[in-house]
């Protein structure tokens, strides 16, 4: 089997990108409506230096997006989506590698749907969880509750700082959003 490294370039998402409509469409396809923040608001939030809304390219091929917010010690990935026309080709891992290189001195955290066997998309949740484990994430044993939704928090370090995580969420939302965070056992 031949191994090759994918070299991606990250570009700030703006309306000037020729793939802008494709980026908007990918965001709508990749995330449930209740998890979607309007694009205009994502752009406003990304004006700040601590927030990055990036599109990734392999040469001229649009591969996916990430939306991150960083604090002194932590980077929180709000969105990560791979262009669904080219999934399962290593681009999700390559995007994570770009984020890890860019923030090499920081822990990285993100939320995923919990591994609930009763969920309609349980198989997809397992696959997503295994993808992140393969890419160096661990279960922090914390869960965030947002209205009726719960999400498992994964991070690239076992020494996960819940304080930094809360700070990142606060920073992203200008302090207007304060979710409940509790330990979980699974």
C-alpha positions as CSV (number, residue, x, y, z in Angstrom):
1,X,0.0,0.0,0.0
2,X,1.4,3.4,-1.0
3,X,1.3,6.1,1.7
4,X,1.4,9.7,0.8
5,X,1.1,12.9,2.9
6,X,-1.6,15.3,2.0
7,X,-0.4,18.9,2.0
8,X,-3.3,21.3,2.5
9,X,-3.3,25.0,2.5
10,X,-5.7,26.9,4.7
11,X,-7.4,30.1,3.5
12,X,-9.6,32.4,5.5
13,X,-13.2,32.0,4.5
14,X,-14.6,35.0,2.8
15,X,-17.4,35.8,0.3
16,X,-14.6,36.4,-2.3
17,X,-13.7,32.7,-2.4
18,X,-15.1,31.0,-5.5
19,X,-16.2,28.1,-3.4
20,X,-18.1,30.3,-1.0
21,X,-21.5,28.9,-2.0
22,X,-20.1,25.4,-1.7
23,X,-18.8,26.2,1.8
24,X,-22.2,27.4,2.9
25,X,-23.9,24.4,1.3
26,X,-21.4,22.0,3.1
27,X,-22.1,23.7,6.4
28,X,-25.9,23.1,5.9
29,X,-25.4,19.5,4.9
30,X,-22.8,18.6,7.6
31,X,-24.5,20.0,10.7
32,X,-28.0,19.7,12.0
33,X,-30.0,22.9,11.8
34,X,-30.0,23.4,15.6
35,X,-26.2,23.4,15.5
36,X,-25.9,25.9,12.7
37,X,-24.8,29.5,13.5
38,X,-25.8,31.9,10.6
39,X,-22.9,32.6,8.2
40,X,-23.2,36.3,8.7
41,X,-22.6,35.8,12.5
42,X,-19.7,33.4,11.9
43,X,-18.0,36.1,9.8
44,X,-18.5,38.8,12.5
45,X,-17.2,36.5,15.2
46,X,-14.2,35.6,13.0
47,X,-13.1,39.3,12.8
48,X,-11.3,38.7,16.1
49,X,-7.7,37.3,16.1
50,X,-8.6,34.4,18.3
51,X,-11.3,33.1,15.9
52,X,-10.4,31.3,12.6
53,X,-12.8,30.3,9.9
54,X,-10.7,28.4,7.4
55,X,-11.2,26.6,4.1
56,X,-8.7,23.9,3.1
57,X,-7.4,23.1,-0.3
58,X,-5.3,20.3,-1.8
59,X,-3.9,22.2,-4.8
60,X,-7.2,23.6,-6.2
61,X,-9.5,21.0,-4.7
62,X,-11.8,22.3,-1.9
63,X,-11.4,19.8,0.9
64,X,-13.3,21.2,3.9
65,X,-13.6,23.8,6.6
66,X,-12.8,24.4,10.2
67,X,-14.0,27.1,12.7
68,X,-11.9,27.5,15.8
69,X,-11.5,29.8,18.8
70,X,-8.3,29.9,20.8
71,X,-7.4,30.9,24.3
72,X,-3.9,31.0,25.9
73,X,-3.9,27.2,26.4
74,X,-6.7,25.7,24.3
75,X,-8.2,25.6,20.8
76,X,-11.9,24.8,20.6
77,X,-13.1,23.4,17.2
78,X,-16.6,24.5,16.8
79,X,-16.9,23.2,13.2
80,X,-14.9,20.7,11.2
81,X,-16.4,19.4,8.0
82,X,-14.9,17.6,5.0
83,X,-16.2,18.1,1.5
84,X,-18.7,15.2,1.3
85,X,-17.7,14.6,-2.4
86,X,-14.2,13.5,-1.3
87,X,-14.7,11.9,2.2
88,X,-12.8,8.9,3.4
89,X,-9.6,10.0,1.5
90,X,-7.7,11.3,4.6
91,X,-8.7,14.9,4.3
92,X,-10.4,15.1,7.8
93,X,-7.1,13.8,9.4
94,X,-5.1,16.2,7.2
95,X,-7.3,19.2,8.4
96,X,-6.8,18.1,12.0
97,X,-3.0,17.9,11.3
98,X,-3.1,21.5,10.0
99,X,-4.9,22.7,13.1
100,X,-2.5,20.8,15.4
101,X,0.6,22.3,13.6
102,X,-0.9,25.8,13.7
103,X,-1.6,25.5,17.4
104,X,1.2,23.1,18.4
105,X,1.6,24.6,21.9
106,X,-2.1,24.2,22.8
107,X,-4.5,21.5,23.7
108,X,-7.4,21.1,21.2
109,X,-11.0,20.3,22.2
110,X,-14.2,19.6,20.4
111,X,-17.7,18.3,21.0
112,X,-19.3,15.2,19.5
113,X,-22.7,13.6,19.9
114,X,-22.5,11.2,22.8
115,X,-22.4,7.4,22.2
116,X,-26.0,6.8,22.8
117,X,-27.0,3.3,21.6
118,X,-30.7,4.5,21.2
119,X,-29.7,7.3,18.8
120,X,-30.9,6.9,15.2
121,X,-27.3,7.7,14.0
122,X,-25.5,5.5,16.5
123,X,-23.3,3.9,13.9
124,X,-22.3,7.3,12.6
125,X,-21.5,8.5,16.1
126,X,-19.2,5.5,16.7
127,X,-17.4,6.1,13.4
128,X,-16.9,9.8,14.3
129,X,-15.7,8.9,17.8
130,X,-13.2,6.4,16.4
131,X,-12.0,8.9,13.8
132,X,-11.1,11.4,16.5
133,X,-9.5,8.7,18.7
134,X,-7.4,7.7,15.7
135,X,-6.3,11.3,15.4
136,X,-5.1,11.7,18.9
137,X,-8.2,12.8,20.8
138,X,-9.3,11.3,24.1
139,X,-12.6,11.3,26.0
140,X,-12.3,14.0,28.7
141,X,-15.3,12.4,30.6
142,X,-17.0,15.8,30.5
143,X,-20.3,16.5,28.8
144,X,-21.8,19.8,27.7
145,X,-25.6,20.3,27.9
146,X,-27.2,22.7,25.5
147,X,-31.0,22.9,26.0
148,X,-32.1,19.3,25.3
149,X,-28.8,18.3,23.5
150,X,-25.8,16.7,25.1
151,X,-22.3,16.5,23.6
152,X,-19.3,14.6,24.7
153,X,-16.1,16.7,25.0
154,X,-13.0,15.3,23.4
155,X,-9.5,16.8,23.7
156,X,-5.9,16.1,22.6
157,X,-4.8,15.9,26.2
158,X,-5.8,13.9,29.3
159,X,-4.9,17.0,31.4
160,X,-7.9,18.8,29.9
161,X,-8.7,22.2,31.5
162,X,-12.4,22.7,31.9
163,X,-11.6,26.3,32.8
164,X,-9.9,26.9,29.5
165,X,-12.7,25.2,27.7
166,X,-15.3,27.4,29.4
167,X,-13.1,30.4,28.6
168,X,-13.1,29.5,24.8
169,X,-16.9,29.1,24.8
170,X,-17.3,32.4,26.6
171,X,-14.8,34.1,24.2
172,X,-16.6,32.7,21.1
173,X,-20.0,34.0,22.4
174,X,-18.9,37.3,23.9
175,X,-19.9,35.9,27.2
176,X,-23.5,35.5,26.2
177,X,-23.5,31.7,26.2
178,X,-22.9,29.6,29.3
179,X,-23.6,25.9,28.8
180,X,-23.8,23.4,31.6
181,X,-20.8,21.1,31.8
182,X,-20.8,17.9,33.9
183,X,-18.7,14.7,34.2
184,X,-20.1,11.7,32.4
185,X,-19.3,8.0,32.7
186,X,-19.1,6.0,29.5
